[in-house]
Amino acid sequence: MYFESLPNEILLYLFEYLHSTDILRAFFGLNTRLKSLIYKQYSFHSFNFSYEQKNEFNEICQYHIPHFINRIYALKINEHFFTYISSFDQFTQLRFLKVSRVPSPKTLTKIMEELPHLLNLTHLTIRCVITRQVFIDFSLIIDTIWNLPKLRYCSLTIFTPGINRLYMPTKISSTLESLKLTGYRIPFNQIDQFMKYTPHLKYLSNVLVFLDTKINHNYVLLSLSTLISLNIGICRSCNLSMMGLLLKNLSNLQHLTIRLFDNIIDGYKWEQFIRNYLSKLKSFKIDMSYEIDRNRNIEEYMNRLLNSFQSSFWIKEHQWFIHCYIIDTTIHLHTSTCYDFCYLDQKFPLIWKSTNPNDNQQILYNNIKTIDETFFDQSLPLDICLPNIRSITIQFPLPDQFWSIIPNLNHLNTLNIILFTDIYQSELQNILNQTTHLCSLHIKQDPSLRSPQLSFFKCTNSSIPILDFIELNYSLDEIECLLFSRSSLANRCETCSINVQNRHCIVILMKNMPNLQTLNVRCEEEVSITENIQIIQWLNDNLSSTYLITKDSDSSDTIRIRIQ
């Protein structure tokens, strides 16, 4: 009663600390006054639909959003958003838009077609992962973004097979200040043109700069003085004159992160570059690697490199410390301030050293985020501890040292189990019990096994959104599909990949998995393209029109069913 007696001004102030989804859950049905307050007076609606349950997602989009669509200022959405909202044209006050998990060029094109409606958009983030080789109109993407009249910040991540060339915009953006362009590369001799069309750019990150070895060393690069933060990778060997040409045009740069692939520049030369060209630099991060000739003394070379980073400039003036280690014949070197550094190699270094006497090798262990099934086959240090593992590919039985090396699974989001059999159900359950943020579970069975190994259906974990059982050596029948659909594992599953015996199994899964949004299914009944088409037609006749049923473009024997 006390809460409901508060004046509207205080209630509206409290609402500012909540997402609109939480406001609707907590207050909408209490009384007509709060309903009116939410629908007519609250002006800062924001929604995070990235991981919303489909029933609630449907209800909010169909019944609530139309009442205040022109007062929504922030949206986080995934590909399913356009199932419920066909266009952005009524989101007239939208300022922040984040689109995650875009799986197809069609959805990406739809987003580009709708963006011009968002005349007040200031922040845009798009993450798109496309696994197959397809045509994507990158020039359309770039021009659409550059043409948005108020856009200041853009993070565009597009992963497709190969590296995508950054198409030059043909529109000048008078507002863009910050760009994060993951997955793109830009030729060195096009940086000038890029900056001309982005004249107010201050922050540029994640771009790969592609050095053309044919570039004349007398090439003149115009000033990049608007940039105060730069995070780039350099493709191909980068000679000192090229690096100097780039850095001397960055007179106002305050933050530099740079990655050199198959090239290393020593500390003496970096110090010279920074003193001569980057007088305003506050933070400096480097990540370099280089494969040494086998006939060369690699440890001697490593020691000379480390010595070049131990002058007063590095140790006292800036306290920029360097970590260096050797894997096989490749030397790796990076600043200790490179917090986004991730150790990807499955091998442990022959030698690890640091210019900071207070550092130890645990820093390396803390950055190991992924291990595969071969990881435990090598000789491991006695003191190793990996507290930040995010992805594991493992085979049962677990190695004896598994839990001593990996003390917790608090950060684990991807678990791949290979060659599973029923006798290891308790070990799998033990792993699941330790996870708090697991997003994806993939289970593969030994092809030599004839009998079904389905004990993992009895495992309990009700928060895994992605289940991949397509590599099971077995197809589920109707009873097994029903049991699985009612299991703890299936409860919160949004994307499931699985083998079934017939079309009726598919219907059982779709109707009994409450949060399922996408089903990728191989049907044993299907033995030809004609039968594939017949099954798709039968499914269309027996499932609701809200399901989109197609042949998976990545796999000829897989049917994909998605909630529209």
C-alpha positions as CSV (number, residue, x, y, z in Angstrom):
1,M,0.0,0.0,0.0
2,Y,2.8,2.4,0.8
3,F,4.4,1.9,-2.6
4,E,1.2,2.7,-4.4
5,S,0.8,5.9,-2.4
6,L,4.0,7.4,-3.7
7,P,3.7,10.4,-6.1
8,N,4.0,9.8,-9.8
9,E,7.3,11.7,-9.9
10,I,9.0,9.3,-7.5
11,L,7.6,6.2,-9.3
12,L,8.9,7.5,-12.6
13,Y,12.3,8.2,-11.0
14,L,12.4,4.6,-9.7
15,F,11.5,3.2,-13.1
16,E,14.6,4.8,-14.6
17,Y,16.7,2.1,-12.8
18,L,14.8,-0.8,-14.4
19,H,14.4,-2.3,-17.8
20,S,10.9,-1.9,-19.1
21,T,10.5,-5.7,-19.1
22,D,11.0,-5.7,-15.3
23,I,8.6,-2.8,-14.9
24,L,5.9,-4.7,-16.8
25,R,6.5,-7.8,-14.7
26,A,6.4,-6.1,-11.4
27,F,3.8,-3.2,-11.7
28,F,1.6,-3.4,-14.8
29,G,-1.2,-5.6,-13.4
30,L,-1.4,-3.9,-10.0
31,N,-3.9,-1.1,-10.8
32,T,-5.1,1.2,-13.5
33,R,-3.0,4.1,-12.2
34,L,0.2,2.2,-12.7
35,K,-0.9,0.9,-16.0
36,S,-1.6,4.5,-17.2
37,L,1.8,5.6,-15.8
38,I,3.6,2.9,-17.7
39,Y,1.7,3.4,-20.9
40,K,1.3,7.2,-21.1
41,Q,3.8,9.0,-18.9
42,Y,7.0,7.0,-18.6
43,S,9.3,8.2,-21.4
44,F,12.5,6.1,-21.1
45,H,11.4,2.6,-22.0
46,S,14.3,0.2,-22.7
47,F,14.0,-3.5,-23.5
48,N,16.6,-6.3,-23.6
49,F,15.1,-9.1,-25.8
50,S,18.5,-10.8,-26.4
51,Y,17.6,-13.8,-24.2
52,E,13.9,-13.2,-23.5
53,Q,11.7,-16.3,-23.1
54,K,9.6,-16.6,-26.3
55,N,6.2,-16.5,-24.5
56,E,7.0,-13.3,-22.7
57,F,8.7,-11.9,-25.8
58,N,5.6,-12.5,-27.8
59,E,3.3,-10.9,-25.2
60,I,5.4,-7.8,-24.8
61,C,5.8,-7.2,-28.5
62,Q,2.1,-7.9,-29.3
63,Y,0.3,-6.3,-26.4
64,H,2.5,-3.7,-24.7
65,I,5.0,-2.2,-27.1
66,P,2.3,-0.7,-29.5
67,H,1.1,1.5,-26.6
68,F,4.5,3.3,-26.2
69,I,6.5,2.4,-29.3
70,N,7.3,6.0,-30.0
71,R,8.8,6.4,-26.5
72,I,11.3,3.5,-26.5
73,Y,14.8,4.8,-26.4
74,A,16.9,1.6,-26.1
75,L,16.5,-1.9,-27.6
76,K,18.6,-5.1,-27.4
77,I,17.2,-7.6,-29.8
78,N,18.0,-10.9,-31.7
79,E,16.9,-12.3,-35.1
80,H,13.5,-13.2,-33.8
81,F,12.5,-9.6,-33.1
82,F,11.2,-9.1,-36.7
83,T,8.8,-12.0,-36.2
84,Y,6.8,-9.8,-33.9
85,I,7.7,-6.2,-35.0
86,S,7.9,-5.9,-38.8
87,S,9.6,-2.5,-39.0
88,F,11.5,0.2,-37.1
89,D,9.4,2.9,-38.6
90,Q,7.5,3.8,-35.4
91,F,10.5,3.8,-33.1
92,T,10.9,7.5,-33.6
93,Q,12.8,8.1,-30.4
94,L,15.1,5.1,-30.4
95,R,18.7,6.1,-29.4
96,F,20.4,2.8,-28.6
97,L,20.1,-0.4,-30.7
98,K,22.0,-3.6,-30.1
99,V,21.4,-6.6,-32.4
100,S,22.9,-9.9,-31.4
101,R,23.0,-13.4,-32.9
102,V,22.3,-12.5,-36.5
103,P,22.6,-15.8,-38.3
104,S,21.8,-15.0,-41.9
105,P,22.4,-12.5,-44.7
106,K,18.6,-12.2,-45.1
107,T,18.3,-10.9,-41.5
108,L,21.3,-8.6,-41.9
109,T,19.7,-7.1,-45.0
110,K,16.4,-6.6,-43.2
111,I,18.2,-4.7,-40.5
112,M,19.9,-2.5,-43.1
113,E,16.6,-1.8,-44.8
114,E,15.1,-0.7,-41.5
115,L,17.9,1.4,-40.1
116,P,17.1,4.6,-42.1
117,H,13.8,4.9,-40.1
118,L,15.9,5.5,-36.9
119,L,16.6,9.2,-37.4
120,N,17.5,9.7,-33.7
121,L,19.8,6.7,-33.3
122,T,23.1,7.6,-31.6
123,H,24.5,4.1,-30.7
124,L,24.4,1.0,-32.9
125,T,25.8,-2.5,-32.2
126,I,25.4,-5.4,-34.6
127,R,26.9,-8.8,-34.2
128,C,26.5,-11.2,-37.1
129,V,28.0,-14.7,-37.5
130,I,27.4,-16.4,-40.9
131,T,29.0,-19.9,-41.3
132,R,28.7,-20.3,-45.0
133,Q,30.2,-18.5,-48.0
134,V,27.5,-16.1,-49.2
135,F,27.3,-12.7,-50.9
136,I,27.0,-9.8,-48.5
137,D,26.6,-6.3,-49.8
138,F,29.2,-4.6,-47.5
139,S,29.0,-1.4,-49.4
140,L,25.3,-1.2,-48.6
141,I,26.0,-1.8,-44.9
142,I,28.7,0.9,-44.7
143,D,26.7,3.5,-46.6
144,T,23.5,2.8,-44.6
145,I,25.4,3.3,-41.3
146,W,27.3,6.4,-42.5
147,N,24.0,8.0,-43.6
148,L,22.4,7.9,-40.2
149,P,22.1,11.5,-39.2
150,K,22.8,11.3,-35.5
151,L,24.9,8.2,-35.1
152,R,27.9,8.7,-32.9
153,Y,28.9,5.2,-31.9
154,C,28.9,2.0,-34.0
155,S,30.2,-1.5,-33.2
156,L,29.9,-3.8,-36.3
157,T,31.0,-7.4,-36.0
158,I,30.5,-9.6,-39.0
159,F,32.2,-13.0,-39.0
160,T,32.0,-14.8,-42.4
161,P,34.4,-17.3,-44.1
162,G,37.5,-15.2,-45.0
163,I,38.4,-11.7,-44.0
164,N,36.1,-9.0,-45.3
165,R,37.5,-5.9,-47.0
166,L,36.2,-2.7,-45.6
167,Y,34.3,-0.9,-48.4
168,M,34.9,2.8,-48.5
169,P,31.8,4.9,-47.6
170,T,30.4,7.1,-50.3
171,K,28.5,9.2,-47.7
172,I,30.2,11.6,-45.3
173,S,29.2,11.1,-41.7
174,S,29.3,14.4,-39.8
175,T,28.5,12.6,-36.4
176,L,30.4,9.3,-36.2
177,E,33.0,9.5,-33.4
178,S,33.6,5.9,-32.4
179,L,33.9,2.8,-34.6
180,K,34.5,-0.8,-33.7
181,L,34.7,-2.8,-36.9
182,T,35.6,-6.4,-36.1
183,G,36.2,-8.7,-39.0
184,Y,37.1,-6.0,-41.5
185,R,40.4,-5.1,-43.1
186,I,41.4,-1.9,-44.7
187,P,44.3,-1.4,-47.2
188,F,46.9,1.0,-45.9
189,N,46.6,3.3,-48.9
190,Q,42.8,3.7,-48.3
191,I,43.1,5.0,-44.7
192,D,43.1,8.6,-46.0
193,Q,39.9,8.1,-48.0
194,F,38.2,6.4,-45.0
195,M,39.0,9.3,-42.7
196,K,37.8,11.9,-45.3
197,Y,34.3,10.3,-45.0
198,T,34.6,10.1,-41.2
199,P,36.1,13.5,-40.4
200,H,35.1,13.5,-36.7
201,L,36.3,10.0,-35.8
202,K,38.0,9.9,-32.4
203,Y,38.0,6.1,-31.5
204,L,38.8,3.4,-34.0
205,S,39.2,-0.2,-32.9
206,N,39.5,-3.8,-34.1
207,V,40.3,-3.0,-37.8
208,L,43.0,-5.0,-39.6
209,V,45.3,-2.8,-41.6
210,F,46.5,-4.6,-44.7
211,L,49.9,-3.5,-45.9
212,D,50.5,-3.7,-49.7
213,T,54.2,-4.4,-50.2
214,K,53.9,-2.5,-53.5
215,I,53.3,0.9,-51.7
216,N,55.9,3.4,-52.5
217,H,57.9,4.4,-49.4
218,N,57.4,8.0,-50.3
219,Y,53.6,7.6,-50.0
220,V,52.1,10.6,-48.1
221,L,49.5,9.8,-45.5
222,L,47.4,12.8,-44.5
223,S,46.9,13.7,-40.9
224,L,44.9,11.4,-38.6
225,S,44.8,14.1,-35.9
226,T,41.2,13.6,-34.9
227,L,42.0,10.1,-33.5
228,I,42.6,9.9,-29.8
229,S,42.3,6.1,-29.5
230,L,43.4,3.4,-32.0
231,N,43.2,-0.4,-31.8
232,I,44.4,-2.1,-34.9
233,G,46.1,-5.3,-36.2
234,I,48.7,-5.2,-38.9
235,C,48.5,-7.9,-41.6
236,R,51.7,-8.9,-43.4
237,S,55.2,-7.9,-42.5
238,C,55.4,-4.3,-41.3
239,N,58.7,-2.5,-41.9
240,L,59.8,0.3,-39.7
241,S,59.3,3.0,-42.4
242,M,55.6,2.0,-42.8
243,M,55.1,2.0,-39.0
244,G,56.7,5.4,-38.7
245,L,54.6,6.8,-41.6
246,L,51.4,5.7,-39.7
247,L,52.4,6.9,-36.2
248,K,53.8,10.3,-37.1
249,N,50.3,11.3,-38.4
250,L,48.6,10.4,-35.0
251,S,49.7,13.5,-33.1
252,N,46.8,13.6,-30.7
253,L,46.7,9.9,-30.0
254,Q,46.2,9.0,-26.3
255,H,45.6,5.3,-26.4
256,L,47.2,2.8,-28.8
257,T,46.7,-1.0,-29.0
258,I,48.5,-2.7,-31.9
259,R,48.9,-6.3,-32.9
260,L,51.7,-7.4,-35.3
261,F,51.2,-10.8,-37.0
262,D,54.5,-12.5,-37.8
263,N,56.6,-9.5,-37.0
264,I,58.3,-8.0,-33.9
265,I,59.6,-4.5,-33.4
266,D,62.0,-4.1,-30.4
267,G,61.6,-1.7,-27.5
268,Y,64.3,0.7,-28.7
269,K,62.4,1.4,-31.8
270,W,59.0,1.6,-30.1
271,E,60.5,4.1,-27.6
272,Q,61.8,6.2,-30.5
273,F,58.4,6.2,-32.3
274,I,56.6,7.2,-29.1
275,R,59.0,10.0,-28.1
276,N,59.1,11.4,-31.6
277,Y,55.4,11.1,-32.7
278,L,53.1,10.3,-29.8
279,S,53.8,12.8,-27.1
280,K,50.2,12.6,-25.7
281,L,50.1,8.8,-25.4
282,K,48.8,7.6,-22.1
283,S,48.3,3.9,-22.6
284,F,50.2,1.5,-24.9
285,K,49.4,-2.1,-25.6
286,I,51.2,-4.3,-28.0
287,D,50.9,-8.0,-29.0
288,M,53.5,-9.4,-31.4
289,S,54.7,-12.8,-32.5
290,Y,57.4,-14.0,-34.9
291,E,58.6,-17.5,-36.0
292,I,62.4,-17.8,-35.5
293,D,64.6,-19.8,-37.8
294,R,65.4,-23.2,-36.2
295,N,69.1,-22.6,-36.6
296,R,68.9,-19.4,-34.5
297,N,69.3,-19.3,-30.7
298,I,65.8,-18.4,-29.8
299,E,66.4,-17.9,-26.1
300,E,69.3,-15.5,-26.8
301,Y,67.0,-13.6,-29.2
302,M,64.3,-13.5,-26.5
303,N,66.7,-12.1,-23.9
304,R,67.8,-9.3,-26.3
305,L,64.2,-8.4,-27.0
306,L,63.4,-8.2,-23.3
307,N,66.5,-6.1,-22.7
308,S,65.2,-3.5,-25.2
309,F,62.1,-3.0,-23.1
310,Q,63.9,-2.4,-19.8
311,S,65.0,1.2,-20.2
312,S,63.9,3.9,-17.8
313,F,61.3,4.9,-20.4
314,W,59.5,1.5,-20.0
315,I,60.1,0.7,-16.4
316,K,60.0,4.0,-14.6
317,E,58.4,6.6,-16.8
318,H,55.4,4.5,-17.9
319,Q,55.6,1.2,-16.1
320,W,54.7,-0.6,-19.3
321,F,55.9,-4.1,-18.6
322,I,56.4,-6.9,-21.2
323,H,55.6,-10.6,-21.1
324,C,57.5,-12.9,-23.4
325,Y,57.2,-16.6,-24.0
326,I,58.3,-19.3,-26.6
327,I,56.0,-22.0,-28.2
328,D,58.0,-24.3,-30.4
329,T,60.0,-21.9,-32.6
330,T,57.6,-18.9,-32.3
331,I,58.3,-16.1,-29.9
332,H,55.3,-14.1,-28.4
333,L,55.5,-10.8,-26.8
334,H,52.8,-8.5,-25.3
335,T,52.4,-5.8,-22.7
336,S,51.1,-6.9,-19.3
337,T,48.4,-4.2,-19.6
338,C,46.9,-6.0,-22.6
339,Y,44.0,-7.3,-20.5
340,D,42.1,-8.6,-23.5
341,F,45.1,-10.9,-24.4
342,C,43.9,-14.5,-24.6
343,Y,46.3,-17.4,-24.7
344,L,45.0,-19.6,-27.5
345,D,47.7,-22.2,-27.9
346,Q,47.1,-25.6,-26.4
347,K,50.8,-26.0,-25.7
348,F,52.7,-24.6,-22.7
349,P,55.6,-22.4,-23.3
350,L,59.2,-23.6,-23.2
351,I,60.2,-20.4,-21.6
352,W,58.2,-17.5,-20.0
353,K,59.7,-14.2,-18.8
354,S,58.6,-10.8,-17.8
355,T,60.2,-7.4,-17.4
356,N,58.2,-7.0,-14.2
357,P,60.0,-8.8,-11.3
358,N,56.7,-9.2,-9.5
359,D,55.0,-11.2,-12.2
360,N,54.8,-15.0,-12.4
361,Q,53.6,-17.5,-14.9
362,Q,50.1,-17.6,-13.2
363,I,49.4,-14.6,-15.3
364,L,49.6,-16.8,-18.4
365,Y,47.4,-19.4,-16.8
366,N,44.8,-16.8,-16.0
367,N,44.5,-16.1,-19.7
368,I,43.9,-19.6,-20.8
369,K,40.2,-19.6,-21.7
370,T,39.9,-22.7,-24.0
371,I,41.2,-26.3,-23.8
372,D,40.6,-29.2,-26.2
373,E,40.7,-33.0,-25.8
374,T,44.5,-33.1,-26.4
375,F,45.3,-30.6,-23.6
376,F,45.9,-33.2,-20.8
377,D,48.1,-35.4,-23.1
378,Q,51.1,-33.1,-22.6
379,S,53.4,-32.8,-19.6
380,L,51.8,-30.1,-17.4
381,P,53.5,-27.9,-14.8
382,L,52.8,-29.0,-11.2
383,D,51.6,-25.5,-10.1
384,I,49.2,-25.0,-13.0
385,C,45.8,-23.5,-12.1
386,L,43.3,-22.4,-14.8
387,P,40.6,-20.4,-13.1
388,N,39.0,-18.7,-16.1
389,I,38.1,-21.5,-18.5
390,R,35.3,-20.6,-20.9
391,S,35.3,-23.5,-23.3
392,I,36.1,-27.2,-22.8
393,T,36.3,-30.1,-25.2
394,I,36.8,-33.2,-23.1
395,Q,36.6,-37.0,-23.2
396,F,35.6,-39.2,-20.4
397,P,36.8,-40.5,-18.0
398,L,38.2,-37.2,-16.8
399,P,41.9,-37.0,-16.3
400,D,43.1,-37.5,-12.7
401,Q,44.3,-33.9,-12.5
402,F,41.2,-32.3,-14.1
403,W,39.7,-30.8,-10.9
404,S,43.1,-29.8,-9.4
405,I,44.0,-27.9,-12.6
406,I,40.5,-26.4,-13.2
407,P,39.3,-25.5,-9.7
408,N,36.0,-24.0,-10.8
409,L,33.7,-23.7,-13.9
410,N,32.2,-20.4,-13.0
411,H,33.1,-18.9,-16.4
412,L,32.4,-21.9,-18.6
413,N,29.9,-21.2,-21.4
414,T,30.7,-24.0,-23.9
415,L,31.0,-27.7,-23.1
416,N,31.8,-30.3,-25.7
417,I,31.8,-34.0,-24.7
418,I,33.2,-36.5,-27.1
419,L,32.6,-40.2,-27.2
420,F,30.0,-40.3,-24.4
421,T,28.7,-43.5,-22.9
422,D,26.2,-44.1,-20.1
423,I,28.7,-45.1,-17.5
424,Y,29.9,-41.5,-17.4
425,Q,26.6,-39.9,-16.6
426,S,27.6,-39.1,-13.0
427,E,30.8,-37.4,-14.3
428,L,28.8,-35.3,-16.7
429,Q,26.3,-34.4,-14.0
430,N,29.2,-33.4,-11.7
431,I,30.4,-30.9,-14.4
432,L,26.9,-29.5,-14.9
433,N,26.6,-29.0,-11.2
434,Q,29.7,-26.8,-11.2
435,T,28.5,-24.5,-14.0
436,T,26.6,-21.3,-13.5
437,H,26.8,-19.7,-17.0
438,L,26.8,-22.6,-19.4
439,C,25.3,-21.6,-22.8
440,S,26.1,-24.5,-25.1
441,L,26.3,-28.3,-24.6
442,H,27.5,-30.6,-27.4
443,I,27.5,-34.4,-26.9
444,K,29.1,-36.8,-29.4
445,Q,29.0,-40.6,-29.1
446,D,31.4,-43.3,-30.1
447,P,30.3,-44.5,-33.6
448,S,31.2,-48.1,-32.7
449,L,28.4,-48.3,-30.1
450,R,25.2,-50.0,-31.2
451,S,22.9,-49.5,-28.3
452,P,21.6,-46.0,-27.4
453,Q,23.6,-44.1,-24.8
454,L,20.9,-41.6,-23.6
455,S,21.5,-41.4,-19.8
456,F,22.5,-37.8,-20.2
457,F,18.8,-37.0,-20.6
458,K,18.5,-37.7,-16.9
459,C,21.1,-35.0,-16.1
460,T,19.7,-31.9,-14.5
461,N,20.5,-28.3,-15.6
462,S,17.6,-26.1,-16.6
463,S,19.5,-23.1,-18.0
464,I,21.3,-24.2,-21.1
465,P,20.0,-22.4,-24.2
466,I,21.9,-24.4,-26.9
467,L,21.9,-28.2,-27.0
468,D,23.7,-30.0,-29.9
469,F,23.1,-33.8,-30.1
470,I,23.4,-34.0,-33.9
471,E,26.5,-36.2,-33.6
472,L,24.8,-38.9,-31.5
473,N,25.1,-42.3,-33.0
474,Y,21.3,-42.7,-32.6
475,S,17.9,-41.4,-33.7
476,L,15.3,-40.8,-31.0
477,D,11.9,-42.5,-31.4
478,E,8.6,-40.8,-30.3
479,I,8.7,-41.9,-26.7
480,E,12.3,-40.9,-26.3
481,C,11.5,-37.5,-27.8
482,L,8.7,-37.0,-25.3
483,L,11.0,-38.0,-22.4
484,F,13.7,-35.6,-23.6
485,S,11.3,-32.7,-24.2
486,R,10.2,-33.0,-20.6
487,S,13.7,-33.3,-19.2
488,S,15.5,-30.7,-17.2
489,L,18.0,-30.1,-20.0
490,A,15.3,-29.3,-22.5
491,N,13.4,-26.9,-20.2
492,R,15.2,-23.6,-21.2
493,C,16.6,-24.8,-24.5
494,E,16.2,-22.2,-27.3
495,T,18.3,-24.0,-30.1
496,C,18.4,-27.7,-30.4
497,S,20.1,-30.0,-32.9
498,I,19.1,-33.6,-32.9
499,N,18.4,-36.8,-34.8
500,V,14.9,-38.4,-34.8
501,Q,13.3,-41.4,-36.4
502,N,10.3,-39.8,-38.1
503,R,8.2,-36.6,-38.7
504,H,6.0,-37.2,-35.7
505,C,9.0,-36.9,-33.4
506,I,9.6,-33.4,-34.7
507,V,6.0,-32.4,-33.8
508,I,6.5,-33.8,-30.3
509,L,9.7,-31.7,-29.8
510,M,8.2,-28.5,-31.1
511,K,5.0,-28.8,-29.0
512,N,6.7,-29.8,-25.7
513,M,9.9,-27.7,-25.4
514,P,8.5,-24.5,-24.0
515,N,11.3,-22.1,-24.9
516,L,12.4,-23.6,-28.2
517,Q,13.0,-21.1,-31.0
518,T,15.1,-23.1,-33.5
519,L,15.2,-26.9,-34.1
520,N,17.8,-28.4,-36.5
521,V,16.7,-32.0,-37.0
522,R,17.9,-34.9,-39.1
523,C,15.0,-37.3,-39.8
524,E,15.8,-41.0,-40.4
525,E,12.6,-41.3,-42.4
526,E,14.0,-39.0,-45.0
527,V,16.1,-40.9,-47.7
528,S,15.7,-38.6,-50.7
529,I,15.3,-35.0,-51.7
530,T,11.7,-35.8,-52.7
531,E,10.9,-37.2,-49.2
532,N,12.6,-34.2,-47.7
533,I,10.2,-31.9,-49.5
534,Q,7.3,-34.1,-48.5
535,I,8.2,-34.0,-44.8
536,I,8.6,-30.2,-44.9
537,Q,5.1,-29.9,-46.5
538,W,3.6,-32.3,-43.9
539,L,5.2,-30.3,-41.1
540,N,3.7,-27.1,-42.6
541,D,0.3,-28.8,-42.5
542,N,0.6,-30.1,-39.0
543,L,2.4,-27.2,-37.2
544,S,1.2,-23.7,-36.6
545,S,1.8,-21.0,-39.2
546,T,4.2,-19.3,-36.7
547,Y,6.8,-21.9,-37.6
548,L,9.2,-21.3,-40.5
549,I,10.2,-24.7,-41.9
550,T,13.1,-25.0,-44.4
551,K,15.9,-27.2,-45.6
552,D,19.1,-26.2,-43.8
553,S,21.3,-24.4,-46.3
554,D,24.4,-25.7,-44.5
555,S,23.4,-29.4,-44.5
556,S,21.4,-31.2,-47.2
557,D,20.0,-33.8,-44.7
558,T,18.9,-31.3,-42.0
559,I,15.5,-29.6,-41.6
560,R,15.5,-26.3,-39.8
561,I,12.4,-25.1,-38.0
562,R,12.2,-21.6,-36.5
563,I,9.6,-19.6,-34.6
564,Q,8.6,-16.7,-36.8
